[in-house]
Protein backbone atom coordinates (compact mmCIF):
# COMPACT_ATOMS: atom_id res chain seq x y z
CA UNK A 1 0.00 0.00 0.00
CA UNK A 2 1.17 3.53 -0.73
CA UNK A 3 0.10 6.94 0.50
CA UNK A 4 -1.47 9.86 -1.34
CA UNK A 5 -2.59 13.33 -0.30
CA UNK A 6 -6.07 14.68 -0.98
CA UNK A 7 -6.17 18.48 -0.83
CA UNK A 8 -9.95 18.52 -1.18
CA UNK A 9 -11.40 21.79 -2.42
CA UNK A 10 -8.85 24.53 -2.99
CA UNK A 11 -10.66 26.97 -0.73
CA UNK A 12 -9.98 24.76 2.31
CA UNK A 13 -6.50 26.30 2.74
CA UNK A 14 -4.32 29.07 1.37
CA UNK A 15 -2.65 28.53 -1.98
CA UNK A 16 0.82 28.48 -0.48
CA UNK A 17 -0.16 26.11 2.34
CA UNK A 18 -1.54 23.60 -0.15
CA UNK A 19 1.53 23.86 -2.36
CA UNK A 20 3.70 23.30 0.71
CA UNK A 21 1.67 20.22 1.64
CA UNK A 22 2.06 18.79 -1.86
CA UNK A 23 5.80 19.45 -1.83
CA UNK A 24 6.15 17.82 1.58
CA UNK A 25 4.14 14.81 0.39
CA UNK A 26 6.51 14.50 -2.57
CA UNK A 27 9.55 14.71 -0.27
CA UNK A 28 8.08 11.97 1.94
CA UNK A 29 7.52 9.63 -0.99
CA UNK A 30 3.74 9.92 -1.33
CA UNK A 31 2.61 8.53 -4.67
CA UNK A 32 0.10 11.19 -5.69
CA UNK A 33 -1.75 14.35 -4.72
CA UNK A 34 -5.42 14.85 -5.57
CA UNK A 35 -7.75 17.84 -5.83
CA UNK A 36 -11.53 17.99 -5.85
CA UNK A 37 -14.17 20.27 -7.35
CA UNK A 38 -17.82 20.96 -6.59
CA UNK A 39 -19.05 24.50 -7.32
CA UNK A 40 -15.98 26.50 -6.32
CA UNK A 41 -12.43 25.93 -7.45
CA UNK A 42 -11.93 23.62 -10.43
CA UNK A 43 -9.60 20.64 -10.19
CA UNK A 44 -7.53 21.04 -13.40
CA UNK A 45 -6.29 24.55 -12.54
CA UNK A 46 -5.27 23.42 -9.06
CA UNK A 47 -3.49 20.35 -10.40
CA UNK A 48 -1.62 22.39 -13.01
CA UNK A 49 -0.47 24.73 -10.23
CA UNK A 50 0.69 21.79 -8.10
CA UNK A 51 2.38 20.02 -11.01
CA UNK A 52 4.36 23.15 -11.84
CA UNK A 53 5.73 23.26 -8.29
CA UNK A 54 6.61 19.58 -7.92
CA UNK A 55 8.80 17.21 -9.88
CA UNK A 56 7.90 13.58 -9.25
CA UNK A 57 4.58 13.17 -7.48
CA UNK A 58 1.53 12.31 -9.62
CA UNK A 59 -1.41 14.72 -9.71
CA UNK A 60 -4.97 13.46 -9.90
CA UNK A 61 -8.51 14.78 -10.09
CA UNK A 62 -10.81 13.44 -7.41
CA UNK A 63 -12.89 14.28 -9.26
CA UNK A 64 -13.47 16.17 -12.47
CA UNK A 65 -17.26 16.37 -12.83
CA UNK A 66 -18.69 14.61 -15.85
CA UNK A 67 -21.60 17.05 -16.29
CA UNK A 68 -19.22 20.02 -16.21
CA UNK A 69 -17.39 19.27 -19.47
CA UNK A 70 -17.84 17.53 -22.77
CA UNK A 71 -15.80 14.34 -22.95
CA UNK A 72 -13.58 15.88 -25.63
CA UNK A 73 -12.80 18.85 -23.37
CA UNK A 74 -11.91 16.47 -20.54
CA UNK A 75 -9.60 14.54 -22.85
CA UNK A 76 -7.93 17.78 -24.00
CA UNK A 77 -7.41 18.81 -20.38
CA UNK A 78 -6.04 15.40 -19.42
CA UNK A 79 -3.63 15.35 -22.36
CA UNK A 80 -2.44 18.89 -21.61
CA UNK A 81 -1.79 18.37 -17.90
CA UNK A 82 -0.15 15.01 -18.60
CA UNK A 83 2.17 16.55 -21.17
CA UNK A 84 3.04 19.59 -19.06
CA UNK A 85 3.67 17.45 -15.94
CA UNK A 86 5.85 14.93 -17.76
CA UNK A 87 3.35 12.07 -17.58
CA UNK A 88 2.11 12.50 -14.01
CA UNK A 89 -1.64 12.98 -14.46
CA UNK A 90 -4.39 10.64 -13.21
CA UNK A 91 -7.91 11.32 -14.48
CA UNK A 92 -10.56 10.81 -11.82
CA UNK A 93 -14.16 11.25 -12.98
CA UNK A 94 -17.55 11.32 -11.27
CA UNK A 95 -21.13 12.15 -12.14
CA UNK A 96 -21.56 14.40 -9.07
CA UNK A 97 -25.20 14.46 -7.91
CA UNK A 98 -28.53 15.78 -9.15
CA UNK A 99 -28.39 19.04 -7.21
CA UNK A 100 -25.02 20.06 -8.65
CA UNK A 101 -25.52 18.54 -12.10
CA UNK A 102 -28.89 20.18 -12.68
CA UNK A 103 -28.57 23.23 -10.43
CA UNK A 104 -25.03 24.29 -11.32
CA UNK A 105 -24.26 22.79 -14.73
CA UNK A 106 -27.76 22.61 -16.19
CA UNK A 107 -27.31 18.96 -17.15
CA UNK A 108 -30.07 16.47 -16.41
CA UNK A 109 -29.05 13.82 -13.93
CA UNK A 110 -30.39 10.86 -15.88
CA UNK A 111 -28.89 7.56 -17.00
CA UNK A 112 -25.66 8.17 -15.00
CA UNK A 113 -24.22 4.71 -15.72
CA UNK A 114 -24.75 4.86 -19.48
CA UNK A 115 -23.47 8.44 -19.59
CA UNK A 116 -20.34 7.49 -17.66
CA UNK A 117 -19.62 4.52 -19.92
CA UNK A 118 -19.96 6.57 -23.09
CA UNK A 119 -18.00 9.46 -21.59
CA UNK A 120 -15.03 7.26 -20.73
CA UNK A 121 -15.12 5.60 -24.15
CA UNK A 122 -14.99 8.99 -25.89
CA UNK A 123 -12.21 10.29 -23.61
CA UNK A 124 -10.08 7.25 -24.34
CA UNK A 125 -10.80 7.48 -28.05
CA UNK A 126 -9.66 11.10 -28.10
CA UNK A 127 -6.51 10.29 -26.14
CA UNK A 128 -5.68 7.47 -28.56
CA UNK A 129 -5.45 10.21 -31.22
CA UNK A 130 -7.76 8.47 -33.63
CA UNK A 131 -10.28 10.57 -35.53
CA UNK A 132 -13.25 11.11 -33.28
CA UNK A 133 -16.46 9.44 -34.33
CA UNK A 134 -18.99 8.11 -31.86
CA UNK A 135 -22.55 6.86 -32.15
CA UNK A 136 -24.05 6.45 -28.69
CA UNK A 137 -27.25 7.03 -26.79
CA UNK A 138 -26.05 10.28 -25.24
CA UNK A 139 -23.33 11.50 -27.62
CA UNK A 140 -23.15 11.41 -31.39
CA UNK A 141 -19.93 12.78 -32.87
CA UNK A 142 -19.82 14.49 -35.27
CA UNK A 143 -23.43 15.68 -35.17
CA UNK A 144 -25.09 14.02 -38.15
CA UNK A 145 -26.93 16.93 -39.76
CA UNK A 146 -24.46 19.80 -39.70
CA UNK A 147 -20.99 20.97 -40.73
CA UNK A 148 -19.15 19.09 -37.98
CA UNK A 149 -16.24 16.92 -39.04
CA UNK A 150 -14.29 14.10 -37.46
CA UNK A 151 -11.27 15.66 -35.76
CA UNK A 152 -8.10 14.35 -34.16
CA UNK A 153 -6.37 15.51 -30.99
CA UNK A 154 -3.42 17.68 -31.96
CA UNK A 155 -1.60 17.25 -28.63
CA UNK A 156 0.58 14.19 -28.22
CA UNK A 157 0.12 12.72 -24.71
CA UNK A 158 3.33 11.67 -23.00
CA UNK A 159 1.96 8.19 -22.34
CA UNK A 160 0.03 5.75 -24.48
CA UNK A 161 -2.78 5.76 -21.93
CA UNK A 162 -3.69 7.99 -19.02
CA UNK A 163 -5.16 6.07 -16.07
CA UNK A 164 -8.86 6.65 -15.53
CA UNK A 165 -10.41 6.44 -12.06
CA UNK A 166 -14.10 6.54 -11.21
CA UNK A 167 -15.70 7.77 -8.03
CA UNK A 168 -18.34 5.18 -7.22
CA UNK A 169 -20.62 4.48 -4.27
CA UNK A 170 -23.64 2.48 -5.42
CA UNK A 171 -23.47 -1.22 -6.36
CA UNK A 172 -24.12 -0.74 -10.09
CA UNK A 173 -21.62 2.10 -10.34
CA UNK A 174 -19.04 -0.10 -8.61
CA UNK A 175 -19.62 -2.83 -11.18
CA UNK A 176 -19.17 -0.29 -13.98
CA UNK A 177 -15.94 0.88 -12.36
CA UNK A 178 -14.63 -2.69 -12.37
CA UNK A 179 -15.56 -2.99 -16.03
CA UNK A 180 -14.04 0.15 -17.49
CA UNK A 181 -11.71 1.95 -15.05
CA UNK A 182 -8.12 1.63 -13.89
CA UNK A 183 -8.94 2.58 -10.31
CA UNK A 184 -11.68 3.31 -7.80
CA UNK A 185 -11.93 6.55 -5.83
CA UNK A 186 -13.75 5.66 -2.62
CA UNK A 187 -15.15 7.80 0.16
CA UNK A 188 -16.25 6.68 3.63
CA UNK A 189 -14.40 3.44 3.00
CA UNK A 190 -14.62 1.08 5.97
CA UNK A 191 -12.44 -2.04 5.81
CA UNK A 192 -15.13 -3.89 7.78
CA UNK A 193 -17.57 -3.41 4.90
CA UNK A 194 -15.12 -3.39 1.98
CA UNK A 195 -15.73 -6.96 0.82
CA UNK A 196 -19.17 -6.06 -0.51
CA UNK A 197 -17.82 -3.21 -2.64
CA UNK A 198 -14.80 -5.18 -3.84
CA UNK A 199 -17.05 -8.07 -4.85
CA UNK A 200 -18.97 -5.63 -7.04
CA UNK A 201 -15.74 -4.42 -8.62
CA UNK A 202 -14.68 -8.02 -9.29
CA UNK A 203 -18.07 -8.86 -10.78
CA UNK A 204 -17.78 -5.93 -13.15
CA UNK A 205 -14.25 -6.80 -14.11
CA UNK A 206 -15.18 -10.44 -14.75
CA UNK A 207 -18.12 -9.38 -16.91
CA UNK A 208 -15.71 -7.36 -19.04
CA UNK A 209 -13.27 -10.29 -19.30
CA UNK A 210 -10.57 -8.54 -17.29
CA UNK A 211 -9.02 -8.94 -13.86
CA UNK A 212 -8.32 -6.48 -11.07
CA UNK A 213 -4.57 -7.09 -11.27
CA UNK A 214 -2.99 -3.65 -11.11
CA UNK A 215 -6.32 -2.03 -10.27
CA UNK A 216 -5.88 0.89 -7.85
CA UNK A 217 -8.23 1.05 -4.84
CA UNK A 218 -7.96 4.62 -3.50
CA UNK A 219 -10.10 5.63 -0.52
CA UNK A 220 -9.88 9.17 0.80
CA UNK A 221 -9.50 8.83 4.58
CA UNK A 222 -9.63 11.71 7.09
CA UNK A 223 -6.66 11.58 9.48
CA UNK A 224 -6.44 13.20 12.93
CA UNK A 225 -3.60 12.13 15.22
CA UNK A 226 -3.82 12.51 19.00
CA UNK A 227 -4.03 10.59 22.25
CA UNK A 228 -7.77 11.21 22.80
CA UNK A 229 -9.67 9.17 20.21
CA UNK A 230 -13.00 10.86 20.93
CA UNK A 231 -11.45 14.32 20.59
CA UNK A 232 -9.88 13.28 17.29
CA UNK A 233 -13.25 12.03 16.08
CA UNK A 234 -14.78 15.39 16.91
CA UNK A 235 -12.47 16.98 14.32
CA UNK A 236 -14.08 14.83 11.62
CA UNK A 237 -17.71 15.34 12.62
CA UNK A 238 -18.45 18.45 10.53
CA UNK A 239 -16.93 16.81 7.43
CA UNK A 240 -19.02 13.66 7.91
CA UNK A 241 -22.20 15.60 8.68
CA UNK A 242 -21.84 17.70 5.53
CA UNK A 243 -21.81 14.59 3.35
CA UNK A 244 -24.38 12.50 5.24
CA UNK A 245 -26.72 15.44 5.72
CA UNK A 246 -26.09 18.01 3.04
CA UNK A 247 -24.64 16.42 -0.10
CA UNK A 248 -27.94 15.71 -1.76
CA UNK A 249 -31.63 15.95 -1.05
CA UNK A 250 -33.66 14.09 1.53
CA UNK A 251 -34.74 11.69 -1.21
CA UNK A 252 -31.37 11.17 -2.89
CA UNK A 253 -28.12 11.40 -0.94
CA UNK A 254 -25.66 8.73 -2.05
CA UNK A 255 -23.44 9.16 1.00
CA UNK A 256 -26.34 8.81 3.38
CA UNK A 257 -27.47 5.68 1.54
CA UNK A 258 -23.96 4.27 1.91
CA UNK A 259 -24.06 4.82 5.68
CA UNK A 260 -27.41 3.03 5.79
CA UNK A 261 -25.95 0.03 3.94
CA UNK A 262 -23.12 0.01 6.50
CA UNK A 263 -25.65 -0.39 9.31
CA UNK A 264 -25.96 3.22 10.50
CA UNK A 265 -29.54 3.78 9.37
CA UNK A 266 -30.79 5.52 12.51
CA UNK A 267 -27.72 7.73 12.84
CA UNK A 268 -27.72 8.65 9.15
CA UNK A 269 -31.40 9.64 9.30
CA UNK A 270 -30.85 11.80 12.37
CA UNK A 271 -27.83 13.57 10.87
CA UNK A 272 -29.71 14.31 7.68
CA UNK A 273 -32.80 15.57 9.49
CA UNK A 274 -30.77 17.95 11.64
CA UNK A 275 -28.56 19.15 8.79
CA UNK A 276 -31.44 19.88 6.44
CA UNK A 277 -33.09 21.75 9.33
CA UNK A 278 -29.92 23.91 9.39
CA UNK A 279 -28.89 22.60 12.80
CA UNK A 280 -25.36 21.93 11.61
CA UNK A 281 -23.68 21.64 15.00
CA UNK A 282 -26.30 19.23 16.24
CA UNK A 283 -25.95 17.23 13.01
CA UNK A 284 -22.20 16.96 13.55
CA UNK A 285 -22.71 15.83 17.13
CA UNK A 286 -25.17 13.17 15.92
CA UNK A 287 -22.70 11.41 13.59
CA UNK A 288 -22.14 7.99 15.19
CA UNK A 289 -18.66 7.60 16.67
CA UNK A 290 -18.32 4.11 15.19
CA UNK A 291 -19.01 5.46 11.70
CA UNK A 292 -16.18 7.97 12.10
CA UNK A 293 -13.83 5.38 13.60
CA UNK A 294 -14.47 2.90 10.80
CA UNK A 295 -14.03 5.43 7.99
CA UNK A 296 -11.22 7.61 9.42
CA UNK A 297 -7.79 7.20 10.95
CA UNK A 298 -7.97 8.71 14.42
CA UNK A 299 -5.98 8.34 17.61
CA UNK A 300 -2.32 7.72 18.36
CA UNK A 301 0.24 6.98 15.68
CA UNK A 302 0.50 3.39 16.95
CA UNK A 303 -3.27 2.96 16.74
CA UNK A 304 -3.25 4.32 13.21
CA UNK A 305 -0.35 2.07 12.22
CA UNK A 306 -2.34 -0.95 13.38
CA UNK A 307 -5.33 0.28 11.46
CA UNK A 308 -3.26 0.72 8.28
CA UNK A 309 -2.67 -3.03 8.27
CA UNK A 310 -6.43 -3.53 8.28
CA UNK A 311 -6.83 -1.17 5.32
CA UNK A 312 -4.10 -2.94 3.37
CA UNK A 313 -5.53 -6.38 4.15
CA UNK A 314 -8.96 -5.24 2.97
CA UNK A 315 -7.64 -4.45 -0.51
CA UNK A 316 -6.54 -0.81 -0.42
CA UNK A 317 -3.58 -0.11 -2.69
CA UNK A 318 -3.35 3.68 -2.24
CA UNK A 319 -4.59 5.40 0.91
CA UNK A 320 -5.35 9.06 0.25
CA UNK A 321 -4.87 11.19 3.35
CA UNK A 322 -7.36 14.00 3.98
CA UNK A 323 -6.55 16.61 6.62
CA UNK A 324 -9.80 17.95 8.10
CA UNK A 325 -8.22 19.90 10.97
CA UNK A 326 -5.09 21.62 12.20
CA UNK A 327 -2.81 24.54 11.41
CA UNK A 328 -0.58 24.48 8.36
CA UNK A 329 2.34 23.14 10.40
CA UNK A 330 0.16 20.55 12.15
CA UNK A 331 -1.06 19.30 8.78
CA UNK A 332 2.52 18.95 7.57
CA UNK A 333 3.34 17.02 10.74
CA UNK A 334 0.40 14.71 10.11
CA UNK A 335 1.81 13.88 6.68
CA UNK A 336 5.13 13.01 8.30
CA UNK A 337 3.49 10.94 11.02
CA UNK A 338 1.49 9.02 8.43
CA UNK A 339 4.67 8.17 6.53
CA UNK A 340 6.16 6.88 9.79
CA UNK A 341 2.98 4.95 10.61
CA UNK A 342 3.01 3.29 7.20
CA UNK A 343 6.63 2.24 7.70
CA UNK A 344 5.78 0.83 11.13
CA UNK A 345 2.80 -1.07 9.71
CA UNK A 346 5.01 -2.99 7.30
CA UNK A 347 2.48 -2.53 4.50
CA UNK A 348 4.24 0.19 2.47
CA UNK A 349 6.02 -0.26 -0.81
Secondary structure, DSSP 4 states (H G I P E B T S, - for coil): -EEEEE--SGGGS-HHHHHHHHHHHHHHT-SEEEE--SSSS-HHHHHHHHHHT-SSSEEEES-EEGGGS-HHHHHHHHHHHHHHTTS-EEEEEE---HHHHHHTS------HHHHHHHHHHHHHHHHTT----EE-SS-EES-TTSS-------S--SSS---EEEE--SHHHHHHHHHH-SEEEEES--GGGHHHHHHHHHHHHHHTT---TT-EEEEEEEEEE-S-HHHHHHTTHHHHHIIIIISS-SS--HHHHHHHHTT-HHHHHHHHHHHHTT-HHHHHHHS-HHHHHHHEEEE-HHHHHHHHHHHHHHT-SEEEEE--SS-HHHHHHHHHHHHHHHHHHT---
